Amino acid sequence: MDETERLQESASDEQDADIYGEDGAVRTSYLARVGAAIADRDVLYLRSHVGKLHQSELGHVLEALHSDQRAALVELLGDEFDFASLTEVDEAVRLEIVDAMPNEQIAEAVQELDSDDAVYILEDLDQEDRDEILAQLPFTERVRLRRSLGYPEETAGRRMQTEFVAVPPFWTVGQTIDYMRDNDDLPESFSQIFVIDPMFRLLGAIDLDRILRTRRDKKIEEIMHETRHAIPATMDQEEAAQIFEQYDLLSAAVVDENERLVGVLTIENIVDVIQEEAEEDIMRLGGVGDEELSDSVLSTSRSRTPWLVINLFTAFLSASVIGIFDGTIQQMVALAVLMPIVASMGGNAGTQTMTVTVRALATRDMDIYNAGRIIRREASVGLINGVIFAIMIGTVAGLWFENSNIGGIIAAAMIINMLAAALGGILIPLLLHRFGADPAIASAVFVTTVTDVVGFSSFLGLATWWFGFK
């Protein structure tokens, strides 16, 4: 190799060391080199430049590659492929890769993963494939994974790790330290040691720093603290995340219905939960469910259709209100020009209030004790904004059509609709939440309907009354 080739290879290695561009996306030049290596079946390059990436980086690369390149990359990396990277990609990409792999290979790879990552991958597979993979695992690991998979989706039991450190209360600190040094089957990282009785019921926990600061002859039961925030395995993962946030936890024990220790939730799990729940709330506010960018056209269309159908019916309701005043509109064209302004302003104001309300309900910042105060606050905000924008739009409309009556009517309608938007934006999510419906899914359609109907009826109704149209 001459000096020029050596310099070129060195420059390429430096570029590959940072696979991201300034925009945070995977560099096009890096993807081009990886694509060329896949086409040339250059195993050495792929294992040295792709196989050694962090699991999150490899996940981003997999999502950026074409479908046929992903399967080829996994095949060429062989044992160097980090199966944990599949927890970092969209569900559609993950299933595409896993479906192309034999179950024997998946079973072998799953044994190298933490239990929570293994469950995350296995839960999306068909029952037949899942059972076949589990049957090939060692007995202990198979039982652990089956137990986790037996809990409902989006619960602490599905999210927990089944690898943890537990000791009896009569052990000394020295015995505990020796146990951790000599045992090769411990979690890679942990911050707490749990204390259990012979029936595996949770008695307490000890932080690792307390262990390190205590004499070896001290008994565990003398220094342990009661676990005040043990999380039931059936608890919703969002509730578990709120407990972590409230008490600044790094980890928490997960217990079954008999208070027996079955796993542990870590801050790593909870960060993923918080991100997923935030994304889910945003998507639901738009009526698109759990849609992902990698979904097919037909799948995306199906997921969006139901709420669009509901929105169509509510749009007919708004249109019927306009139809009631068709005679008024025919006699004064200015009304047709101005009435969308009232409805649009109300819709935007209602969406603002609704977004704040839905988020407050999700984080439990709003409850029965402060709901009345917040409703009064939002109503006051709606009234103040209504007056401000009423003055603005009333002045503009009066000058535009050289008719002060038009300006006064649209100003009055603006105040009415902004107040209705504020009340609808907070009361509709509260009512949906009260009756067990998810306000993030259903609120937007109903709030928009309220602002459209109130906006059109107030503006056209006031005009009909004031000008005496029939």
N, C-alpha and C positions, 0 to 999 in steps of 0.2 A: 504493500500500500504506500503510494507516494504521499508527499506532504499535503498536496491539494486535497486528496481524498480524505486524509486524516482530519483536516480542518473542516471539510464539509460534514463529515460524520459527527465531529465534536459540536458543530453548530446545530445539527439536527437533534442531538441528544439534549442540548440546552433548551431548544424549543419544546421538546417533548416533556421536559421536566415541569413545565407549566402548561397544562393542556387547555387552559381557559384564556379567552381574549378579554379585552377591556370591558366588553359588555356582559361578561359573566358566562357566556355560552362557550361550548367547546370549540376550539379553533378549527376553522375550515381546513387549514393546511395540515393540522394534526389528523383530522378525519381522512383527508386525502391520502396521507402516508399509511394510515391503518388500512384503508380500503385497498390500496395497492399491495400491501403485505398480505392481506387476505386473498386477493386475486392470485398472487404469486405463491401462496401457501408458505410464506416465510415464517416458519414457526419460531425461529430464534428471535426475530425482531418482535413478534407479537408477545412472546413470553417475557422479554426484557423491557418492552415499552408499554405493554397493556396489562400483562398478567400481574405486574407489581403495583398497579394503581390501588388506591384506597377504594373500598367497596362503593362509596358514594360517587367517586369519580368514574369508576367502571360502569356504574349504573347510568350516568349521564352519557357516556360513550355509547352504550347499548341503545339508549333511546334515540341518539342522533344518527345511528347507522341505519341502512336500509334493511328491510325484513330478511332478505336472503343472506346479507352479510352477518347478521346476528348469529344465526345457526352455525355458519361457517366459523365464526370467531370462537364460539363455545367449543366446537369440535377441535379446532386447532390448538386452543389453549390446554385442552385435556385436563389433567389433574391440577394445572396452574389456575384454572378458572375459579374465581372466588364466588361460590354459590350465594354468599350473603349479599352480593350486589343485586340479586333479584328482588330484595326487599326495598330497593331504592328506585324501582322503575314502576311505570303504570301497570295496572292489572292486565291490560290487553297484551302488553309487551312480555310480561312475565309468563302468562299462559302460553303465548306463542313459542317462547323458548323452551318451557318445560314440556309442552306437548311434543316437541321434536326430540326429546331425550327419552331413552328407555328407562323404565321404572327402576331397574337395577342400579343405574347410574345415579338416579335421584336419591334412592335409598342410601347409597354410599355417601353421597354429598351431605345429606341431611344429618348424618351422624356427626359431622364436623361442625355443625351450627349450634348456636345457643338455642335453647328450646323455644324461646319466643319467636326467633327468626324462622325456625323450622315450622312452627304452627302457622306463621304468616304465609308461608309458601304452600303448605299442605291444604289449608282451609279452602283454597280456590279450586282444588282439583276435584274431578268426579269421584264419587264415593268408591267406585270399583278400583280406580287407580290408587286412591288414598289407602284403601285397605291392603292392596297388594304391596305398596311401599312399606306400610307399617309392619306387615308380616315379616319383612326381611330385616327388621331392626332387632337389636338385643332386647330381651324381655323388659328390663327396667326402663329403658328409654321408650319402648313401645307403650308401656303403661302410662308413663308421664305424659306423652304426647296425646294419647287417647283421652286422658282426663282433661287436658287443656281444651282439646277439640270438642269435648262434650259440653262445655259451657257455651251459653249463647254468644253470638257475635257482638262485638263492641262492649264486652264486659271485662272486668279486671282479670277473670280467669283465662280469657283468651289472650290477654296482653302479658300476663306474668311470665317470669322465668321460673322454671322448676329447679334450677341450680341455685343452691344457697348453702350456707354454713349454719348448722344447728348442733347444739351441745346440751347435755343434761345440766341441771343446776348444781349438782354436787361436785362437778369437776373443778379443779383449780385453774387459775390463770395459766400456770405452767403447762398443765396437761392440754389446755386449749391451744396454746402456741405450738407445742410439739405436734399436736394433731394436724394443725394447718401446715406445718413444715413438711410432715411426712406423707400427707395425703395428696396424691396427684390428680384426684378427681374433683377438685374444688373449682368454683367459678373463676374466670380470668380476673375479674375485678369485683370487689364488694366493699361495702362500708360498714356493714353491721353483722353481728353474729346473733342468731336467735337462740333463745333458751326454751326447751321443750320438756314435757314430762314423758313417761314411758308410752303414753297413748298418742304422742305427737301433738298434744294440745299446746298451744302457744302460751308461755308463761311470761316472757319478757324479751328484752334485747339489750345488747351492749354495743356501743360504738367502738370501732377499732382503736381510736386514739385513747379510749379509757383502758383498753386491754394493755396497750403499750406503756401506760403510766402507772400500772398497778403491779405490786409484788407478785412473784410467781406462786406463793403459797396461799394467796387469797382465793376464797371460793367464789365461783361465778354468781351464786345466788346472793352474795353479799354486795355485789357491785352492779348487778343488772337493774334495769329500770323497766317498769311495766310498759308494754306496748300500747300506747294510748290511741294510736291511729291505725289499728289493724283494719284491713279493707276486706269486706266479704267478696268472695270470688264472683258472685252474681251481680255485684254493683256495676252500674253503667260506667264505662271508662271516662266519660266526661265528669261524672261526680268524683271519681277517684282523682282526676286531674285537679279539681277544685280543692280537694283535701291537701294535695301536695302544695298547691299555691298558697292556701291559707296558713299552713303550718311550716312552710319552707323546708319540706322534706327532701332528702336525697334518695331514700328508699323506704319501703313500707311492706310489712308482712301481709300476705294474702291468705285468708283462712276460709275453710268450708263451713257448712252449716253447723258442724259440731265443734267449731273453734279449733280445728286441727290445722297446722301449718301445711299449706300446699304449694306455696310459691312466694315470689317477691316481685314487687314492682319497683323499678328504678327510675331515676329522673330521665334517663335516656328514653325509656318507654313513654314517659309522660310528655316529653317534648314532642314526640311523634303524634301523640294523641291530640295535644293542643293544636298542632298544625293541621291535622286532619279535620278536627271539629271546626276550626275557623274556616277552612276551605269549604267544608260541607255547608256551613251556614251561609256563606256567600253564594254558593251555587244554588242553594234552595231558595234564597231570596229572588233569584232570577228564574226560578221554576225549571231548573235543568238537572236536579237530582245529583247523582254521583257520576256524572259524565266526565270522561277523561279525553285528553287531546288525541290519544292513540285509538280511540273508538272508531269503528267503521261508520260510513255515511248512514246506512240503514239503522244502526244502533243509536246513533245520535238523533236521527229523525224521530225514532220511536220514543226516546226519552223526553223529547221536547213537546211532542204532540198533545198529551193529555191536558196540560195547563193552557196551551194555546186554544184548545177546544173550549175550555171553560171561559177563557178570555173572550172568545168569539161570542158566546152567549151574553156575557156582561156588556159587550160592545153593542149588541142589539138592544139591550136595556137602555143604554145611554142614547142610542139613536131614536128609540121610541119616545124619549123625553123631548128630543128636538122635534119629532113629528107632531107632538101635541101643539107646538107653537109655530107650525109651518105658515099659518096665515100671518102671524106677526113678522116673521122673517121676510115674507114676500113683500110686505108693505114698507120695510125699512132694511135695505141691503147692508147697512152699517152693522146691524146686529150679527149677520153671518160672518162679517170680517172680524169682529171683536170677540165673539163668544169662545173661540178656541183659547184665547189668552187666559180667560178666567179658569177654564178647566185645566190648562197646562200648569199654571202657577199653583193651583190647588194640588195637583198631582205631585209636583216636585216637593211641595211643603209636606204633604202627607208621607211621602217616601222618606224624607229626612227624619220625621218623628218616628215612623215605623222602624227604621233601621236602628235608631237609638234604643227603642223599646225592646225589640227582638234581642239585641245584644245584651241588654240589661237583664232580661229574663234568662238568657243562656248562662250568664255569669252569676245569677242569683243576686244581683245588686238591687233588683226590684222585688218587693214582697208586699204582703197585705198591710204591713205597717207604714210603708212610705208611698204606696201606690196613689193614695188620695193627694198627697202633696205634689207628686210628680205630674198627675193629671192636671192639677190647677196650674202648675208651672207651664206645661205645654200649651194649655188653653190660653194663658196670658201671652206666651210667645206668639201663638197664632194670631191673637187679636192685635198685638203691637205690629207684627209684620204685615197683617192685613191692612191696618190703617196707613202704614208707610207706603205700601205698594198701591193702595187705593188712591192716595194723593197723586202718586206718580202717573199711574195709568189713566186716572180720571182727567188729569190736566192734559196729557197727550191726546186722549180720545176727543176731549172737548175742542181742542185746537185743530185737530186733524179733520174732524167732520163739521167744524164750526157750529157745534150744537152743545151747549152746556148741560142740557138734560141727559144726553148720551154719556157725558163724562160723569155725571152724578150717579147714573144707574150702574155703570160698570164699576164705579168706586164702591157702591154699596154691595154689589154682588161679590166683589173681591174680598171685602171684609167677611161676608157670610161664608164664602167658600174656604178662605184661609183658616177660619175658626173651625169649620167642619173638618178640614184636612187634619188639623192638629188633634182634634178629638178622635177622629177615625183612626189616625195613625197610632194612637196609644190604646184606645179602647178595643179595637178589633184584635190586635195581638193578645191583649189580656183576656178577652173572651175565649179566643181559640185555645189559649194555654189553660184556661179554667176548665174547659170541656175536654181536655186531653189531646187536642190536635196540635201539630207542630206549627207554631206561628211563623217560623221561617219559610215554610212551604206555601201556606195559604194566604198570608196577609196581603201580599202585593196586589193580587187580583181584586180583592174586596176593597182595599183602600182606594185603588184607582177608580173602581166603580162608584164609590161614594163621592169622590171629588168630581167626577164627570157628571153624575146625576145632579148633585147639589149645585155645581157650577152652572150647568146649562139651565136648570129649572129656576135658579135664583135670578140669573141675568135676564132670561127671556120672560120669566114671570113678572119681574119688576117692570120690564119694558112694556109688557102687555097692559099691566095695571096703570102705569103712568101715562102712556099715550092713548089708552082707551081702545086699543085694537081688538077686533073680534074675529 
